[in-house]
Amino acid sequence: MSEALIVFKAIHKDADKQTILQKVLANQETIYLRDKFDRTISLKPVSINSNMQLKCRPPEDASMNTQDGDTFTASFTIGHEKYLFETHPVVGENHVTLTVLNLFHLQRRRNYRYVLPEDYSAEFVINYLNQVVCAYTCRLLDLSTEGCAVEISLAEANLKLDDMVQAEIFLGDREPILVQGIIKNIREKDDMHLILGVEFNHMANASEGKIVHSLTDLQREIYFRRAA
């Protein structure tokens, strides 16, 4: 069974944020802070105020060096539900203060397709067509662990239903993800382009994991960029 994608659901209402954060405090949930060196630092909450600021005990097994404006990602779990937020930690002598910004509920959904923003660099490069070497560069429109939709120029298209493709997915500057699959549908977008629906076929577990992790990072990057 394919791994479920993580979908970000923004929590906008202050009252909802307060309720969730009060549960974090009451249950003494661990807050995991990821710093700019990609280290994970564990913090325990001590108190919360009306400004969405969590006061935490400093870590016992790690030092924290921060500068004004440094952005960190923090996460916590309540029951089986996971949450993520952006914060600018303030390190004091006895406490670390985390102002909770852009709080998200992380949900796992199967067969969910993430639509790529139009202004984001996302390509689907077909390297083999029916086991024959080729070179087709397509615009990646949406993506899941089950398949994707891509846009290709009519001038380049020499494809038909049930063709087998092997391709690399490029999302921004991340490492390419190798996938293989079958073309399941073809439709015209306009006079110049076609849209292909590709169903992944016997995809390696490593590729599924890379898709999930890449899309999780991508969603976080785009949400935080829009909120800035």
N, C-alpha and C positions, 0 to 999 in steps of 0.2 A: 504494500500500500504506500502511495506517495506521501512524502512528508508534507505536513500542512504549512502553509505560508503564515507568517505573522503579519497581522493587519493592525495598523495604528488607528485607534479611535480617540480623538481629542476630547478631553473633559474641560468644558468651558466655564461652567457655573462655579463661582467661588464656594457656594454652600456644599456642592458635591465634593469639591477638592478638600474642604475642611473635614467632611465626614470621613473621607478615605484616610486623610493624614491623622485624624484622631484614632482611627483603628490601628494605624502603624505604631502610634505611641502607646496605646493601651495594650497591644499585643507584644510590644517590644520587638517588632520585626527588625531584622538587620537590613540596613541600607547599604547597597554596594555601589561605591563611587569609582568610576573609571577615569583615571587621569590622562594627561596628554602623552604620557609614556606608555599608555595602554595597560597600566597596572590596575588591579582591582583592590580597593581599600574598603574594609568593612567598618561601618559605623553603627552605633546604637543611639537611638533618639532619647533625649532627656525631657524636652518640652517643645511646645509649638505655640506660636502666637497668631494673632488675627491677620498678620501680613504674609501668611504662608511661609513662615520661616521656621525651620526645624533646627533646634539646638541639639547637637550630638556630642557624645564623649569622643575625644580624639582617639585615633587608633593606637593600640598598644604595641603593635609589631611593625609599624611603618611610619615614616616621616612624611609630612605634607608640606610641599613648598609651592605656594601659589602667588600669582601676581594679579593686580587689579584687572578685571575684565577676562581672566582665564575662564573658559567654558568647560564644564565637566558634564558627563552623563551619569545619572544615578538611577538605580532600579531597586524595587522591593517587591515582595510577594505577600498577598493576603489570601490565605487558603490556597487555592490552586490558581488564583488570578494574579497576573504579573503586571506591574506598572513601571513606567519609565518617565523621567523628567530631566530637564536641563537645569543647570544651576551654576552659580558663581560662588564657590565656597569662600567663606571668610574664616581664617584660622586664627583663633585667639589663644591665650595662654592655657585656658582650661576647657575650651569648647570649640567645636567647628560648627559654624552656622551655615545652613543650606537654605537659600531662598528658592522655593519651588516654582519653576517656570515651565510652561508648556507641558502640562501633565497629560500622559497618554495611557490608555488601557490597551494592553497588548492581547490580541485575540488570535487564536489559531483557526484557520479556515482551510478546509480541503476544497480543491477544484476552484479556488479563487484566482482570478486573473488580475494582475496589477497593470493598470494602464500607464504607460510611460509618458511623462510630460513632453510636450512638443519641443520644448527648448532644451531637452536633455539629450546628450550624446548616447544613442543606443542603436547598435547595429547587429544584424544577423548575417554573418558571412558564410555562404554555402561553399564548402571546399570539395565535396564529392556529391555527384548526382548519379544515382543508380550505380555506385561504386566506381564512377569515372571522374577523374580529376576535373574540377571546373573552378570558376571564380565569379560568384554572384554576391554583390553587396546589397543588402536590403535594409530598410528602416524597420527597426523593431517597434511594434505598436503596443503589444501587451504580452505578458509573460506569466506563466504558472509552472508548477512542477509537472503538469500534464501536457503542456503544449504552449503555443504562442501564435500570434498573428503578425505578419510582416508585410511590408509594402515594397513592391519591386517595379522597376520601370518596364513598360511594355516592350521597349526596344531591346531589353536584355532577356526578357522572359522566354524561355524555351522549356517550359515545365508543364506537366499534366497531372491529373489526379492519380494518386497512389504511387507517385515517384518517391523513391527513398532518398533522403538527404542526410548528409553529415555536415554539421556547421559549428561555428564558434560564435558565442554571444559576447558582445563587448558592451559593458555598462560603464560609461565614464572612463576613468583611468584604471579600473579594476582588472585583475587577471582575467583572460578570456575563459569562458565556460564551454566545454565541448559537449554537444548534444547530437543525437541522431533521431530521425523520425520519418513520418510519412505525410505527404501533402494530402489533406483530407477535404479541403474545399478551395475553390478559386473563384473570385468575383472581381468585377471591374470597379475601380474606385472612380476613375474619370478616363478621359481619352488617352492619358499618358501612363497610367499606373494600374496595377492589379494588386489585390490583397490576397495573400495566401494564408490558409489555416494549416498549421503543422501540428500533428499529434506526435509527441515523443514516444519512441519505441525502444523498450529494453534499455532505458537510460541507466547509467551506473549510479549507484547510491551516492558516490562522491559528487556527481554533478547535481543531484537533487539538493544535497546539502549546500553546495555553492550557490545555487539559485536562491534558496531560502535566506542564506546569510547576506548575499548581495542585495536582495530586495529589502531586507530588514534595514540594512545600513542606508540604502537609497531613500527609503521612506523617512527615516530619521533625519537624514541630511536635508531633504526637501522641506519637511515640516519646520525644522529649526531655521532654515534659510528664509522661509516665508514669514516666520514669526519675528525675525530680526528687525 
